[in-house]
Amino acid sequence: MLPFGSDTFWRVVGRFRRDLVAAAADENIDLIYTYVFAPGDEQHVADIVLPYENAGGTVLFVQLLAPREVLLQRVVAENRKQHGKPTDVQTLEQMLDEYDNFTATAAPDSLTIDLAATSARDAADRIVDHMTSG
């Protein structure tokens, strides 16, 4: 097993993600791709966008934000375990201290939603509206 977080782990995960997106674009399949962006990830974003743009498709960006204190409250929710997400405050605090996860990608027409001020249902509706009007 590759150690989580190692350079080799991230290289393999990155290759898998790029291949998955390229295959979906080749097959003309709409795709929702989630990614925790931090400064320094610009090349990854460009690599993910390229197959859709080359196929004549459109890529829309949505940034979901929540204040640190809200994230720390939510991290212990039981439903996070089934998705393999961090589930303890200490791990999340370490990640938030290590990475700037609050900077938006430099993308035109991106949508930013503050999840502390928006219900999940309203956020979903805004995303659908953004996708259908874009």
N, C-alpha and C positions, 0 to 999 in steps of 0.2 A: 504494500500500500504506500502511495506517495504521501509524505508528511504534509498535512494541510498547511498552506501558507508558504511552502518552500518555492524557490524559483522554478523548479521542475513542475511542481503542481500547477502553478499559475500559467506556465507556458503551455501545458497540456490543456488546461481548462480554456485558455484563450483560443487555442487552435480549434477545439471542439465548438466553441461559440461561433467563431468565424465560419466554420464549415456548415454548421446548422443554419445560420442566417443565409449563407450563399445558396444552400440547397432550397430553402424556402423561397428565396427570390427567384431562382431558376424555375421553380414550379409555379410561380405566380401566386404564392400563398401569403396572405396577410399574416403578420406576426406581431405579437406583443412581446417585446424584449425588455426585461427589467435588469437594471444594473445600478449599483451604488457607485456613482461617479465621484471622483476626487480629482483635484488638479494634478496633472501628469498623465491622465487617462485620455487625453485628446486623441492620440493616435489610435487607441482602441476604438473610440467612438467613430473616427473616420473609417476604420477598417470595417466596422459593422454596417455603416451607412452605405458604403460604396456599392455592394452588390445590388441593393434596391435602386439606387440612383442609376446604375448601369443598365438595369432592366426597365428603366423608365418609371419607376415607382416613386412614391413620396414617403419620406420619413418625418414623423412628427414626434416632438419631444415633450414630455411631461415631467416636471420635477415635483415630487411630493416632499413637503417639508413639515417638520414638527419641532418645536423647541426641545432642547436637551432634556429638560425635566419631564416632558411628556413622553419622550422616547424611553427614559429610564423607568417610568411608571408602566409602560406597555410591554417592556421586554420580558416580564415574568408571566405574561399571558400563556395559558396552557396550549392554545392553538398554534403557537410558534414552533413547538416541538415537532409537530407533524410535517413541517416544512423545512426542518433542519436549520432553523435560524437560531442565533444566540438567544439564550433564555435566562441569563443571569446578569445582574447589574454590573458586576465587576468586569466581565468580558466586554459588555457594551461600552462602559466608561473607558476602557483601554482603547477600544476601536475609535471612539469619538475623540480621544486625546491624540491618537496617532495620525488620523486622517481628517482632512477638511472635507466633510461630506455635506456641506451647506452651500457650496459654490455651484451655481448652475452651469451647464454646458453652454458654450457660446453658439447657440442655435437660433436661427431666425424663427419667429412665430412660435416659440416654445410657450407652454402653459405651466405656471407655477401655482400649486395649491397648498395652502397652509392647513394641514390636517388637524391642528389644534382648534381651528375655527370652522372646520367643515366636517360634516358627517361623512361616513364612508359612502352612503347612498348619493349624497350631493356631489361628492368628489367624482364618483363613477359617472354621474350624469354630465358633469362638466367635461370630463375626458371624452365621453361619447360625442358631445356637442363639438368639441375641438376637432375630433377626428372627422366628423361628417361635414364640418364647414371648411376644413382645410384642404 
